[in-house]
């Protein structure tokens, strides 16, 4: 018989964190056999190239089955198989392969993203890169950690507070579709010490790790960013949309190590010069 008590108590962070790790391990077993192997690639977007593979679908399907068995009252928001309504106030957010373009060329910048929301707010977030062996996990009140080789390291953002001294990362300039987005990226790139491309979700985790100061992207979906919010905030970092707003809705996302750095970056992004 399923024990439904955990569904009703928002205090069971440890139980949910452990289950998120279980989900990531199961998804890894479904995804890794496809990595760096010949695969069929479908394009989900008729205009742009938005690839999906059997690995994406297998990873999400196995996680959905586990959630429905363990927490049948929980909702699910998944990239590949859509939305299941919650009857408990909890919803899991799943992106089985964030960075499928990296996945299909064998570049290990992709990751599995798993988030848990409670009453519409991010509670727990996990990013797993099973080929590399990195698992980043954070919670609203419990800090953020990197788990690697069975060793758990607490994460802290850097103390960088000036844009001119900051390092930054973004998926790539092709994500910036509008003139305002492109101009914003140009201003930030001109203002920071260094801009790097192609890190996908990894860049947000590197902000949490204290090695990168800013992660910025345009046009993200909620499942792209919700699992990363507890990791960033659990490590002491800041995350908003630009213009400043709620990152849980997706959109144009800015994460920074300190509030002062976030505010300076937002000012640069909103400049009309």
VEXKERO-855914 format. One record per residue (C-alpha): residue in three letters; x, y, z. Coordinates in pm, whole numbers, plus 50000, padded with zeros to 5 digits. Layout:
<sites>
alaXYZ...
</sites>
This chain:
<sites>
unk500005000050000unk501285034849911unk502075056950210unk500515090550125unk501635109150436unk504675125350268unk502385141750011unk500805163650278unk503795175850477unk505965203750330unk508605195950595unk509785163350436unk512585179550239unk515035151250303unk512595124850178unk511965144649861unk515675151949806unk516465114949835unk513685106549591unk514985132649344unk518355115049355unk516595081749291unk514845096948991unk518135109848852unk519795075948890unk516935058248715unk516865083548431unk520625079648387unk520185042248332unk517595049748063unk519595077547893unk523265067447902unk522945036947672unk521995061647395unk524845086247453unk527565086547188unk525675059946994unk523895062446656unk520375075746714unk517325088146532unk516705125246579unk513325142046539unk512745179446514unk509915192046738unk509925227046582unk509035233446220unk511035265746207unk514055261346434unk515975229646509unk514635215746839unk515795179546852unk514285151047054unk515515115147077unk514465081947222unk516755089747515unk514735120947605unk511515101147604unk512925070947790unk514405092948063unk511165111448128unk508965080548101unk510865061748372unk510765091848608unk507035096648554unk506365060048634unk508335062948960unk506525094749066unk503085080648990unk503875049349189unk505455066949490unk503455099349501unk500245094649300unk498775127549427unk501715147849292unk501535166748966unk504085163648687unk505285189848440unk507495173448178unk509075185247857unk508225154147659unk504915141347802unk503145172147925unk501285181648241unk499545160448503unk497525180748756unk498445179449124unk496005169049396unk498445176349680unk500045210049607unk503255192849493unk504375190749130unk507535175548984unk509215193948696unk511185171548458unk513585179048175unk515175145248099unk517875159547872unk518445196647901unk520825203747615unk519725177747360unk521815195547094unk524895188147304unk523685152547364unk523325143746996unk526915154246917unk528375135947218unk529275167547411unk528705162347787unk527205196447863unk523675181647874unk521975173048203unk518855158448357unk516875184948547unk514435175548824unk512495200349035unk509785198449297unk507375227249345unk505065232149643unk502085255349600unk503725270449293unk507135277649445unk510375258349380unk511175236349678unk513905212449559unk516065212249247unk518535187449102unk520865187448803unk522535154448714unk525245148648452unk525725111048478unk528465107748214unk530665132748400unk529455121748743unk528205154948881unk524945158749076unk524005193449199unk521105195049444unk519525223449639unk516455230949847unk514605261849955unk515865261150313unk518565234250313unk521455248550111unk522965234549792unk525505206949736unk527605189649472unk527635151749500unk530545135149321unk532215101449387unk529975097349696unk531415129649839unk529075158449924unk530395194249904unk528355224450012unk528065251449746unk528665288549791unk528505315149521unk531415338849465unk531595373249626unk531935391249292unk529885423249299unk531155442948998unk530235435248639unk533675445048507unk535235417548721unk532605391048646unk532765359848431unk529565350048250unk528075321948045unk525125316647811unk523855288347592unk524595307147270unk523755338647075unk521275319746855unk518865318547152unk518495356547143unk515745361146885unk514535396946933unk516465429146892unk516045436847263unk517455402647356unk520395405847118unk521175441047235unk521005429747598unk523445401447533unk525775425247352unk525785449847640unk526445422947899unk529205407247686unk530885441147653unk530615447348027unk531985414948177unk535545402048194unk534725370447998unk531695354647826unk531535317347751unk529035298047535unk527525263247526unk527175254047894unk523375249647906unk522295241748266unk525905236548372unk526535274048378unk523875279348648unk525435251948858unk528875267348811unk527465299748950unk526325279849254unk529785263849272unk531395298349287unk533395294248965unk531185315448737unk529575348348837unk526685352048590unk524515328048388unk522185344548139unk519825330847874unk516855340747660unk513615322647591unk513815294847849unk510825272947935unk509795267748301unk511165232048299unk514535246048182unk514965268048489unk512705257548781unk515005228748888unk517985252548891unk516415279149115unk516825260149447unk520445252449354unk521265288949285unk519375302449585unk520545274449813unk524135284849735unk523345321349819unk522895333749462unk520285354849287unk518015346148995unk515405367248814unk514085374248469unk515205404948279unk513405427748318unk513305418348684unk510605392548756unk509785357048863unk512115331648705unk509705302548766unk507705313648462unk510715310148232unk511615336547977unk514795357247972unk516785345748276unk519615362148469unk521435345548757unk524215362648952unk526395355049249unk525465386149450unk522575410549468unk524865439549376unk526025421249063unk522455412148969unk521305448149003unk524195461548793unk523565435448524unk519835443248518unk520625480148479unk522905472648184unk520295449948026unk517585476548054unk519755504447915unk518625520247587unk522135531547494
</sites>
